[in-house]
Amino acid sequence: PKRAKRYRIKIDRTYYEVTESRMTGRQLLTKAAKLPPEQYRIDQKFQDGHTQQIALDEFADFTTPGVERFQTLALDSTEG
């Protein structure tokens, strides 16, 4: 497909517009202010309901149609 000038992505419940056609897991976590990125996990959510983990140095491609959705999860255990 033709590359767009901007891509709309959703991380957790917040929408972002980015100009890159793909970003690493580290870049996505930094965009969502999940710092340091090593303490978080990010998963891409697909329309059919399944999820796929994106490693810190792995790229997520935004050229597929639709809003790219991601969810984050803290890796450290907290007392609660």
N, C-alpha and C positions, 0 to 999 in steps of 0.2 A: 504493500500500500504506500501511497504518497506520504511523505513525512510532513507532519504538521509543524507550525511555528511554535505552538504551545500545547502542552498536554495537561489534562486535569487529573490529578491523583487524589486519593482519599487515604489518609493514614489515621487509624482509629476513627474519630468522628470529625476530623478537620480536613477541609479541602485545600489543596495547594495547586498552583499553576507553575509548571516548570518548562524550560525551553529545551532541555535535553531529551532525546528520544529513548534514552536508557540511563539508569542510575544504579550504583552498587547499593548493597544493603547498608553499608556504612553511610553513604550519602543520604539515603532515605531516613535513617535514624537521626542523623544530624539535622536534617530538614525539619523533623518532628520534635526537635529539642530533647531527644533521648540521649543524654550524655552521661558518662562516656558510652559510646556505642557497644563496646565489648560487654557491657552489663545488660544488654537487651537482645531480644530475638525479634525478627520481623518475618511475617508470613504473608504471602500474596493470596488473596481470596479470589476464587473464580466463580463465574455465574452458576455453574452446576453445583456449587456448594463445597467443593474440596479446596484444600489449602496446600500451599507448597512453601517450605522454608526457603528464604533467601539468605545465603551466607554473607558475611560482611564484605567479601571481595567478589561476590557473584553479582552479575548484572540482571536487572529486571527490565524487560523490554516493554515500552509503552506504545508501540506501533499497532497493536491489535485494537480493534474498535471497542469503544465503551470506556467507562471510568475505571482506572486501575485502582483496586482497593487493597489495602494492607492493614494488618493488625500487628501491634507490638505486645511483647510480654517481657517483663523484668525477669532476669535470670537469677537474681539473688533471692534468697528466702528471707522473709521478714517475719518478725513476731507479731502476733495479732490477736 
